[in-house]
């Protein structure tokens, strides 16, 4: 059973990266230049370690991954905005969050395409698309093409890379 699930996951990821790669090429060029000019991008590792927890540092600064189903926001569905834990830029709105069952918070769209950069990632022997904060270069997670409509995308994001700001407007 485990091998069958692993095979399905590998096939899904492999097929899902082709169109994402086109998206990567389209969105990265301008963002890379902007990212290099942002104030939050020039902190040293020692400075980041002073303001982040060890897990936040591991994920956002060293491209780590939190264990699945352990993150604070995996089964969290309050109304509000998810921001970068490193620089506070708005990344995702709660209205685009869905339960994908993958073990990490999942969103089908980003709040502002100026705040997230997508990068080809071949780091573990397979082709994926990495999501990073365009302002401070924090590793957020990865993007796959198995999400719901209207985008068909699943931004699979580490909880520790996010901070949540609740919607204070009562309706």
ChimeraX attribute file (.defattr): number of C-alpha atoms within 10 A of each C-alpha:
attribute: neighborCount
match mode: 1-to-1
recipient: residues
	/A:1	6
	/A:2	7
	/A:3	8
	/A:4	9
	/A:5	10
	/A:6	11
	/A:7	12
	/A:8	12
	/A:9	11
	/A:10	13
	/A:11	11
	/A:12	14
	/A:13	19
	/A:14	15
	/A:15	15
	/A:16	20
	/A:17	22
	/A:18	15
	/A:19	11
	/A:20	21
	/A:21	17
	/A:22	11
	/A:23	14
	/A:24	18
	/A:25	12
	/A:26	11
	/A:27	16
	/A:28	18
	/A:29	11
	/A:30	11
	/A:31	19
	/A:32	16
	/A:33	11
	/A:34	13
	/A:35	20
	/A:36	15
	/A:37	13
	/A:38	13
	/A:39	11
	/A:40	15
	/A:41	17
	/A:42	12
	/A:43	11
	/A:44	8
	/A:45	11
	/A:46	8
	/A:47	10
	/A:48	16
	/A:49	15
	/A:50	10
	/A:51	12
	/A:52	17
	/A:53	11
	/A:54	11
	/A:55	15
	/A:56	26
	/A:57	22
	/A:58	18
	/A:59	20
	/A:60	27
	/A:61	20
	/A:62	13
	/A:63	15
	/A:64	16
	/A:65	20
	/A:66	19
	/A:67	10
	/A:68	14
	/A:69	15
	/A:70	13
	/A:71	18
	/A:72	14
	/A:73	21
	/A:74	23
	/A:75	17
	/A:76	14
	/A:77	13
	/A:78	14
	/A:79	16
	/A:80	16
	/A:81	19
	/A:82	24
	/A:83	21
	/A:84	27
	/A:85	21
	/A:86	25
	/A:87	17
	/A:88	17
	/A:89	21
	/A:90	22
	/A:91	23
	/A:92	26
	/A:93	21
	/A:94	19
	/A:95	15
	/A:96	15
	/A:97	22
	/A:98	18
	/A:99	14
	/A:100	18
	/A:101	12
	/A:102	11
	/A:103	19
	/A:104	25
	/A:105	27
	/A:106	28
	/A:107	24
	/A:108	26
	/A:109	23
	/A:110	18
	/A:111	19
	/A:112	12
	/A:113	14
	/A:114	19
	/A:115	20
	/A:116	29
	/A:117	25
	/A:118	26
	/A:119	21
	/A:120	18
	/A:121	16
	/A:122	11
	/A:123	8
	/A:124	7
	/A:125	7
	/A:126	11
	/A:127	17
	/A:128	24
	/A:129	25
	/A:130	24
	/A:131	23
	/A:132	24
	/A:133	29
	/A:134	26
	/A:135	25
	/A:136	25
	/A:137	23
	/A:138	26
	/A:139	28
	/A:140	29
	/A:141	26
	/A:142	20
	/A:143	26
	/A:144	23
	/A:145	21
	/A:146	18
	/A:147	19
	/A:148	15
	/A:149	9
	/A:150	8
	/A:151	11
	/A:152	13
	/A:153	20
	/A:154	22
	/A:155	26
	/A:156	23
	/A:157	26
	/A:158	28
	/A:159	26
	/A:160	23
	/A:161	28
	/A:162	26
	/A:163	20
	/A:164	21
	/A:165	16
	/A:166	12
	/A:167	12
	/A:168	8
	/A:169	7
	/A:170	4
	/A:171	3
